[in-house]
Amino acid sequence: MKNSTVLKSLFVFLTILVFATCKEEKKKRVIEFPETDLTAENLIPKPLKMIPTNGGFALDQFTAIYTSEAAGFEEVGSFLAKKIKSKTELDVQVNIDEIPNLETVIYINQSDSLELNAPEAYQLYITQDSVILNSNTAEGAFRGIQTIRQLIPEASSDSLATYPIWTIPTGKIIDSPQFEYRGSMLDVARHFFSVEDVKKYIDLLAYYKYNVLHLHLTDDQGWRIEIKSWPLLTEIGGSTEVGGEGGGFYTQEEYKDIVAYAAERHVLIVPEVDMPGHTNAASVAYPIFNGNGKKPELYEGTQVGKSTFATRKDTLYSFLDDVIGEIAAITPGPYFHIGGDESHVTKKKDYIYFVERVEKLVQKHGKRMIGWDEIGQADIDSSSVSQFWASKKNAMDAIAKGMKIIMSPAKKAYLDMEYDTLSKHGLHWAAYIPTDTAYIWTPETYEGIPMESILGIEAPLWSETISDIGELEYLAFPRAIGYSELSWSTPENRNWEEYKIRLANQAPFLDRMNVKYYASPLIDWKKSKYSYKEIEKD
């Protein structure tokens, strides 16, 4: 099956090549490439397997992209062409019938190979004349083109020809992810982030093969998603944030724009409405649902655990039916996150009652419930997912119910934790998490959570101490890059000493994207023509 797929791809490539060049009746150019080595030096996450052949593929003005006609594949090819343009200024054409002087081809092929049965698996065959990317799905092809993007060198090989050539090393890459769920969470409730900020974060995550962005849309300090049947949630509840700034919210059209932007990058949006705690903003808007016995007022601080819904009021569940229904209707993905953490003033029996009722509402609207690990205390369905952040017991209780676990242990995976005592932003109630600590742990065995119960990994970024995209980037990067590898690559393929070399080589990309990352002194950052990063203490 594998050989037939490769032969089919080669046949299509050769047909295209002959068609494009036969009218020219010219000799094929010959480029003497220096010996190259297909290594993982610039690749994060590290691929499953790499086989170098020590040649070079010329990416230049005589290169074109061709794709399968299957749904989504042409869009993947166009995305790659756009990114090649932004990095090299080359205008690489996609699926053009005839290109004069065509010399090299990137072919993005839908394959029926049984070796590619994982939805995001892909294989790359790179020769001097062609790059053939095989995948069963457009999603897998999209992950594969991120590898191609990383293989394109920062500078052209100007000595090889009279025109710019970017030399891609030849060989074979076989790759697929370790976990199906590879996410980051962004808290837009404590501090609000614009649509453009969220889109930039999505772009960065997609480059490192993340496939989930979890948006923490509501909290005590703000309600950030328009609910048309309950307009005061944003009119009042969205009017402020930590520190008393102006707050903000996403209209449903803006939220749909974020969802669509993410979908183009094969990133799933998971919306979270945190409840029954973390609900002060909702209770200020509609005091009838407040359950802590105090008059709700807008809150601009950072303490947690003081708010709760009145979980025994039937009218609350009519309200939540509307909220969940409106958000579910504009969220194509399978998940809805109900929060469920730190409900300290909710009586345990009321908390359990609440979670069990809300699970049924989530399921009514066709979604699969996710909640922070406290939800494991309730009698809920095995289809629901527990996000392990603090309590091993809660996680084990969820596993006993047959539930899957998302690994987000605060001591290892929280992006809002300070790097060290000199960090400009962040907190340290869970731990200091320097760049190496973020990478050197094993999610597959952490706290005895069995591998077969792990859905994936998520790195949450809470926003109590950050208020703009630069501060967000400082906390997220470079640690989010390491979490991408923990999510994708197998334990056998992970090694700190080798990883930190690859991490150092990410500096030109981060600088080109104007990412204000924390330049850890543990990393010998590669010099970049775009900017200079001052090394700080880690």
C-alpha positions in Angstrom: 0.0 0.0 0.0 2.8 2.4 0.9 4.7 1.8 -2.4 1.6 2.2 -4.5 0.8 5.5 -2.8 4.3 6.8 -3.4 4.3 5.6 -7.0 1.0 7.3 -7.6 2.3 10.6 -6.2 5.5 10.4 -8.3 3.4 9.7 -11.4 1.3 12.8 -10.8 4.4 14.8 -10.2 6.1 13.6 -13.3 3.0 14.2 -15.4 2.9 17.8 -14.1 6.6 18.3 -14.7 6.5 17.0 -18.3 3.4 19.0 -19.1 4.9 22.2 -17.8 8.3 21.8 -19.5 7.8 19.9 -22.8 7.0 23.0 -24.8 10.3 24.5 -23.8 12.4 21.7 -25.1 15.3 22.8 -22.9 17.8 20.9 -20.9 17.1 20.5 -17.2 19.2 22.8 -15.0 21.8 21.2 -12.9 22.6 22.6 -9.5 25.5 21.4 -7.5 24.2 21.4 -3.9 26.7 21.1 -1.1 26.0 18.0 1.1 23.0 18.7 3.3 21.8 16.8 6.4 18.1 16.4 7.1 18.2 16.7 10.9 15.7 18.0 13.5 18.0 21.0 14.1 15.2 23.5 13.3 12.2 21.3 13.9 9.8 21.6 16.9 8.1 19.4 17.7 10.6 16.7 16.8 9.3 14.3 14.1 8.8 10.7 14.9 11.4 9.5 12.3 13.8 11.2 9.9 15.9 9.5 7.2 18.4 11.9 5.5 19.7 11.4 1.9 22.2 14.4 1.9 20.9 16.2 -1.2 19.1 19.5 -1.8 15.7 20.6 -3.1 15.8 24.0 -4.7 12.9 26.2 -3.6 13.1 29.1 -6.0 11.2 31.1 -8.7 10.9 27.9 -10.7 9.0 26.0 -8.0 5.2 25.4 -8.0 2.7 23.7 -5.6 0.2 21.1 -6.7 -2.4 19.5 -4.5 -5.0 16.7 -4.5 -8.5 17.8 -5.3 -9.8 16.4 -2.0 -11.6 18.8 0.3 -9.2 21.1 2.1 -6.0 20.2 0.3 -5.9 23.2 -2.1 -6.4 25.5 0.9 -3.4 23.8 2.6 -1.3 24.5 -0.5 -2.4 28.1 -0.7 -1.6 28.6 3.0 1.9 27.2 2.4 2.4 29.5 -0.6 1.4 32.5 1.5 3.9 31.6 4.2 6.7 30.9 1.7 6.0 34.4 0.3 6.2 36.0 3.7 9.6 34.3 4.4 11.3 34.4 1.0 9.3 36.8 -1.1 8.9 34.0 -3.7 5.5 33.9 -5.5 5.0 30.1 -5.6 1.9 29.3 -7.7 -0.7 26.8 -6.7 -2.4 24.3 -9.1 -1.6 26.4 -12.2 -2.2 24.4 -15.4 1.0 25.6 -17.1 4.1 27.2 -15.7 7.0 28.1 -18.0 10.4 26.8 -16.8 8.9 24.8 -14.0 11.8 22.9 -12.3 10.7 21.7 -8.9 7.3 20.8 -7.4 5.8 20.6 -3.9 3.0 18.1 -4.2 0.4 17.8 -1.3 -1.3 14.5 -1.8 -4.3 12.8 -0.2 -3.1 9.3 0.4 -5.0 6.1 1.3 -2.0 4.5 3.0 -2.7 2.5 6.1 0.5 3.8 7.6 -1.3 7.2 7.8 -4.4 6.1 9.6 -3.9 8.6 12.4 -5.9 11.8 11.4 -2.8 14.0 11.7 -0.2 11.6 10.5 1.9 12.7 7.5 5.0 11.6 5.5 7.4 13.8 3.6 9.5 12.5 0.7 12.1 15.2 -0.3 14.2 14.7 -3.4 16.2 17.1 -5.5 13.2 17.6 -7.8 10.2 17.2 -5.5 8.7 17.5 -2.1 5.8 15.0 -1.8 3.7 15.4 1.3 1.3 12.5 1.9 -1.6 12.5 4.4 -5.0 10.9 4.6 -6.5 14.2 5.8 -6.2 18.0 5.1 -5.5 18.3 8.8 -2.5 16.0 8.6 -1.3 17.8 5.5 -1.5 21.1 7.4 0.7 19.7 10.1 3.1 18.5 7.4 3.5 22.0 5.9 4.5 23.4 9.2 7.5 21.0 9.0 8.2 22.3 5.5 8.1 25.8 6.7 10.6 25.0 9.4 12.9 23.3 6.9 13.1 26.4 4.7 16.3 28.1 5.7 16.3 31.8 6.9 18.7 32.8 4.1 19.0 31.8 0.4 21.9 29.9 -0.9 23.1 32.8 -3.2 26.2 31.0 -4.3 24.3 28.2 -6.1 22.8 30.3 -8.9 22.3 33.8 -10.2 18.9 34.0 -8.5 17.9 33.2 -4.9 17.5 29.5 -3.9 16.4 28.3 -0.5 17.9 24.8 -0.1 15.7 22.2 1.7 17.6 19.1 2.7 16.5 15.8 1.1 15.2 12.7 2.8 12.1 11.2 4.4 10.1 12.2 7.4 7.5 9.9 9.0 5.5 11.7 11.7 2.3 11.6 13.8 1.3 13.0 17.1 1.5 11.4 20.5 -1.7 12.9 21.8 -4.9 13.9 19.9 -5.6 17.0 22.1 -2.7 19.5 22.1 -3.8 22.8 23.5 -3.2 26.1 25.2 -5.7 28.1 27.2 -6.0 31.9 27.1 -7.8 33.8 29.8 -9.5 36.7 28.2 -11.7 37.3 31.2 -9.3 38.8 33.8 -7.8 41.0 31.1 -9.5 41.3 27.7 -7.5 40.5 24.5 -8.6 41.8 21.1 -9.6 39.6 18.1 -6.3 40.4 16.5 -4.3 39.4 19.6 -6.1 36.1 19.7 -5.5 35.5 16.0 -1.7 36.1 16.5 -1.7 33.6 19.3 -3.5 31.1 17.1 -0.9 31.6 14.3 2.0 30.9 16.8 0.3 27.8 18.2 -0.5 26.4 14.7 3.2 26.8 13.7 4.1 24.4 16.5 1.3 21.9 15.6 -1.1 22.8 18.4 -4.7 21.9 17.5 -6.7 23.5 20.4 -7.2 27.0 21.8 -9.3 27.0 24.9 -10.8 30.4 25.6 -11.6 31.2 29.2 -14.4 33.6 28.4 -16.0 34.4 31.8 -14.8 35.0 35.3 -15.4 37.2 38.3 -13.8 40.2 36.6 -15.5 40.0 33.2 -17.9 38.3 30.8 -16.4 38.4 27.3 -18.9 36.7 25.0 -22.2 38.2 23.7 -25.3 36.3 24.7 -28.1 37.9 22.7 -30.9 36.6 25.0 -29.1 38.1 28.1 -27.5 41.4 26.9 -26.5 42.7 30.3 -23.9 40.0 30.6 -21.6 42.0 28.4 -23.2 45.4 28.8 -22.5 45.3 32.6 -20.4 42.2 33.2 -18.0 43.0 30.3 -17.4 46.6 31.4 -14.2 46.1 33.5 -11.2 43.9 34.2 -8.4 43.4 36.7 -7.1 46.8 37.6 -10.2 48.7 36.5 -9.5 49.1 32.8 -12.3 49.3 30.3 -12.8 45.5 29.7 -14.5 44.5 26.5 -16.2 41.5 24.9 -16.5 39.6 21.6 -19.7 40.0 19.7 -21.0 36.7 18.3 -19.8 37.8 14.9 -16.3 38.5 16.3 -16.3 35.1 18.0 -17.3 33.4 14.8 -14.5 35.2 13.1 -12.0 33.8 15.6 -13.5 30.3 15.2 -13.2 30.5 11.4 -9.6 31.8 11.6 -8.7 29.0 13.9 -10.4 26.4 11.7 -8.4 27.6 8.6 -5.3 26.6 10.7 -6.9 23.3 11.9 -7.1 24.7 15.5 -10.2 23.9 17.5 -11.8 26.6 19.7 -13.0 25.3 23.1 -15.2 27.9 24.9 -15.3 28.1 28.6 -18.0 29.6 30.8 -16.7 29.2 34.3 -19.3 28.2 36.9 -20.7 27.8 39.6 -17.8 29.8 41.0 -15.9 32.6 39.2 -19.4 34.0 38.4 -19.4 37.5 39.9 -19.5 39.3 36.5 -22.7 37.3 35.6 -24.2 37.9 39.0 -23.6 41.7 38.8 -25.5 41.7 35.5 -28.3 39.4 36.8 -28.3 39.4 40.6 -31.2 36.9 40.7 -28.6 34.2 40.0 -26.2 35.2 42.8 -25.8 32.6 45.5 -23.3 33.9 48.0 -25.7 36.1 50.0 -23.9 39.3 49.3 -24.8 42.2 47.0 -22.7 41.6 43.8 -20.6 44.5 42.6 -18.1 44.8 39.8 -14.8 43.2 40.8 -11.4 44.3 39.7 -9.2 42.3 42.0 -7.6 38.9 41.7 -8.8 36.8 44.7 -10.8 33.7 43.9 -13.4 31.5 45.5 -15.9 34.1 46.8 -18.6 33.9 44.2 -21.2 31.2 43.3 -24.4 30.8 41.5 -27.6 29.9 43.4 -27.4 26.3 42.2 -30.9 25.2 43.5 -32.8 27.8 41.5 -34.5 26.3 38.5 -34.5 29.6 36.7 -30.6 29.4 36.7 -30.7 26.4 34.5 -33.0 28.1 32.0 -30.5 30.9 31.9 -27.6 28.5 31.4 -29.6 26.6 28.7 -29.7 29.9 26.7 -26.0 30.7 27.4 -24.7 27.2 26.5 -27.1 27.0 23.5 -26.0 30.3 21.9 -22.3 29.6 22.3 -22.7 25.9 21.2 -24.5 27.1 18.1 -21.5 29.1 16.9 -18.8 26.7 18.0 -18.4 23.8 15.6 -16.1 21.7 17.8 -17.2 18.9 20.0 -16.3 20.5 23.4 -17.9 22.9 25.9 -15.9 23.8 29.1 -18.0 24.5 32.2 -15.0 25.5 34.5 -16.1 24.1 37.8 -12.9 25.1 39.7 -12.4 26.9 43.0 -16.1 27.0 44.0 -15.1 27.4 47.6 -18.4 29.0 48.9 -20.6 26.5 47.1 -21.7 23.6 49.4 -20.3 20.3 48.1 -23.8 18.8 47.7 -24.9 21.9 45.8 -21.8 21.8 43.6 -22.3 18.2 42.7 -26.0 18.9 41.9 -25.0 21.8 39.7 -22.4 19.9 37.7 -24.7 17.0 37.1 -27.5 19.3 35.8 -25.1 21.3 33.6 -23.6 18.2 32.0 -27.1 17.4 30.7 -27.5 20.9 29.3 -24.1 20.6 27.5 -25.1 17.2 26.1 -28.5 18.6 25.0 -26.7 21.1 22.8 -24.6 18.3 21.2 -21.3 19.0 23.1 -19.0 17.0 25.2 -18.4 18.5 28.7 -14.9 19.5 29.9 -14.4 20.8 33.4 -11.5 21.4 35.8 -10.6 18.4 37.9 -13.1 19.2 40.7 -15.9 17.9 38.4 -14.6 14.4 39.1 -16.5 14.5 42.4 -19.9 14.4 40.6 -21.7 11.5 39.2 -21.2 12.3 35.5 -20.9 10.5 32.2 -17.8 8.8 31.0 -17.9 11.0 27.8 -17.1 14.1 29.9 -13.5 15.2 30.3 -11.6 16.2 33.5 -8.8 18.8 33.2 -6.2 17.9 35.9 -4.7 21.0 37.3 -4.3 20.4 41.1 -5.9 17.3 42.6 -4.7 13.9 41.8 -7.6 12.4 43.7 -10.1 14.3 41.6 -8.4 13.1 38.5 -8.3 9.5 39.7 -12.0 9.7 40.6 -12.7 10.8 37.0 -10.6 7.9 35.6 -12.7 5.5 37.8 -15.8 6.8 35.9 -14.1 6.0 32.6 -13.4 9.7 31.8 -10.5 11.0 29.8 -8.0 13.5 31.3 -6.4 16.6 30.0 -3.0 17.1 31.6 -2.5 20.7 32.9 -0.7 20.3 36.2 -0.2 23.8 37.6 3.3 23.0 38.9 4.5 22.1 35.4 2.2 23.4 32.8 0.8 26.8 33.9 2.1 29.5 31.6 1.3 32.2 34.0 3.8 31.0 36.6 6.9 33.1 36.9 10.2 31.8 35.4 12.1 32.9 38.6 12.2 35.6 41.3 13.1 38.3 38.7 10.3 37.6 36.2 8.5 40.7 35.0 5.1 39.1 34.9 3.3 36.1 36.4 2.5 34.5 39.7 4.2 31.8 41.7 1.6 30.2 44.0 2.1 26.8 42.3 5.8 27.0 41.4 8.5 28.9 39.6 8.7 27.3 36.1 11.9 28.1 34.3 12.3 27.1 30.7 14.0 23.8 31.4 11.4 22.7 34.1 8.6 23.4 31.6 10.1 20.8 29.3 11.7 18.2 31.6 8.7 16.2 32.9 6.9 13.3 31.5 3.1 13.8 31.0 2.7 10.2 30.1 3.5 9.1 33.7 2.9 12.2 35.8 1.3 11.6 39.1 0.5 8.0 38.1 -2.2 9.1 35.6 -2.4 6.1 33.2 -1.4 6.8 29.6 -4.6 5.2 28.2 -6.7 7.8 30.2 -4.8 10.9 28.8 -6.7 12.8 26.1 -3.8 15.2 25.8 -2.0 18.2 27.2 -3.0 21.8 27.7 -0.9 24.8 28.9 -3.1 27.4 30.5 -2.3 31.1 30.5 -4.2 33.0 33.2 -4.1 36.8 32.8 -4.2 38.4 36.3 -0.8 40.0 35.7 -0.8 40.6 32.0 -2.7 43.2 30.0 -1.4 43.2 26.4 -0.1 40.9 23.8 3.6 41.6 24.6 3.2 40.5 28.2 1.2 37.5 27.0 4.1 36.5 24.7 6.6 37.0 27.5 4.9 34.3 29.6 3.9 32.0 26.8 7.2 31.9 24.9 9.4 30.0 24.9 7.6 27.6 27.3 4.6 27.0 25.0 7.1 25.7 22.4 8.3 23.1 24.8 4.7 22.0 25.6 4.1 21.5 21.9 6.9 18.9 21.8 5.6 17.2 25.0 2.2 17.0 23.3 3.4 15.7 19.9 6.7 13.8 20.3 7.2 10.5 22.0 9.3 10.4 25.3 12.1 8.6 23.4 12.4 11.6 21.1 12.7 14.2 23.9 16.0 15.3 25.4 16.6 18.6 27.0 20.2 19.0 25.8 19.2 18.4 22.2 16.0 20.3 22.5 17.6 23.5 23.7 19.7 23.7 20.5 16.5 23.4 18.4 14.8 26.0 20.7 17.7 28.4 20.1 17.1 28.1 16.4 13.5 29.4 16.8 14.7 33.0 17.5 14.6 34.1 13.8 11.0 33.0 13.5 9.9 34.5 16.8 11.7 37.8 15.9 10.2 37.8 12.4 6.7 37.4 14.1 7.6 40.2 16.5 7.1 37.9 19.5 8.3 39.5 22.7 9.5 36.2 24.2 11.5 35.7 27.3 15.1 35.2 26.2 16.1 32.6 28.8 19.9 32.5 29.5 19.7 28.7 29.5 19.4 29.0 25.7 22.1 30.1 23.3 19.7 32.0 21.1 20.5 32.1 17.4 21.3 35.6 16.2 18.6 37.1 14.1 18.6 39.9 11.5 15.2 41.1 12.8 16.0 42.2 16.3 18.1 41.6 19.3 16.8 40.1 22.5 18.3 41.0 25.8 19.1 37.8 27.8 17.4 37.8 31.2 17.7 35.7 34.3 15.9 32.3 34.3 
